[in-house]
Amino acid sequence: MEYTTIALVFIVILLVLIAFKLFFAKGDTSSELAVQLIDLKNQIVELKTKQLEAYNTALENQQRNLSQLISTVNEILTSTQKNITQQLSNTDKVVSDIHTKLGSLEQTAHQIREIGNDIASLQDILAAPKLRGNLGEYLLEELLKQFLPAKNYHMQYTFKNGTKVDAIIQLGGQLIPVDSKFPLESFQRIIKATSDNEKNQYKKEFIRAVKQRIDEISQKYINPDEGTYDFALMYIPAENVFYEIIVNDTVSDKAYEIFNYALASKVIPVSPNSFYAYLMAIAYGLKGLQIEQKAKDILNGLATVQNQLKNFEDEYSITGKHLRNALTSYERSQRQVEKINDKIASFTGKHIDVLPES
């Protein structure tokens, strides 16, 4: 379009020059110049028309491109707005979920605090050794209830000499003593110790207390004269305590000091889990004893039947002997009757039916 404008300017200048020339020209030359001027005018009109057409075409193209651009921008804006709306909706949902979860967490935290308070209260309640011992006895009784018939165990059993043990288990006509009074407070001092010196001191006290308890169990409860086996069980109600002193053995400088001391005293330490295994073995033992007792009863019954059968055989033999004797007597009598009948027949000429037909 810039070239077209330049051409128009050039033509206008040329027309001006021609006009000056016509003004000063004469004759035929003037006519020729007039014709040329008309041609130039027509060319100018044609160029102007083409220029307008070019302008219109360019304008239409620009409008079309602009419309396409506006449409594209509108689509992008619509999609962006939709995405933003969706994201805002998701954000609202996330925020709502967060509020819900925060409320749930707050409630859970409140429950945890209440449980913590309850645990603290329970610890305060169990601070007294007697109450802690009662809890140990309760847990012991619950274990016994789960695995043994009521007739095969007794809580707070009193021996003939007046000694009372936490529980006894009856197995094969003898008793297994079970003690549940373990010195947990001594172990708690080790855990709460703030220095190595305190910990070492409390370890020594704990070992001494446990050994003292083992000695007491061995001396008081293992008594074959009272019908007990030659061993007893020491029930440790806390699994972690049993692990530390028996398995991990962190409270003693010597390997398995407490465990070996207990076995030497014929006292077997048991935790809830290991006691479970012992009870299972005892339960199977009781079943074996029951089967053995039933087998004995069956054998005794068979022996009784055998004796009765022998008595019957003797009586049957005697009865058979009597029957054979009776049969012999009967046959002998029959022969005598037949002889007499034959003699009578020799006189009378006919037999008399004295005996019934056999």
QUILIN-V450701 format. One record per helix or strand of 2 or more residues. SS is the DSSP state (@ for helix, = for strand). FROM is the first residue (numbers start at 1). TO is the last residue. If there is no record, write none. Layout:
{{SS | FROM | TO} {SS | FROM | TO}}
//
This chain:
{{@ | 2 | 24} {@ | 28 | 125} {@ | 129 | 147} {@ | 150 | 152} {= | 153 | 158} {= | 164 | 171} {= | 174 | 179} {@ | 184 | 192} {@ | 196 | 221} {@ | 224 | 226} {= | 228 | 236} {@ | 239 | 247} {@ | 257 | 264} {= | 267 | 271} {@ | 272 | 348}}
//
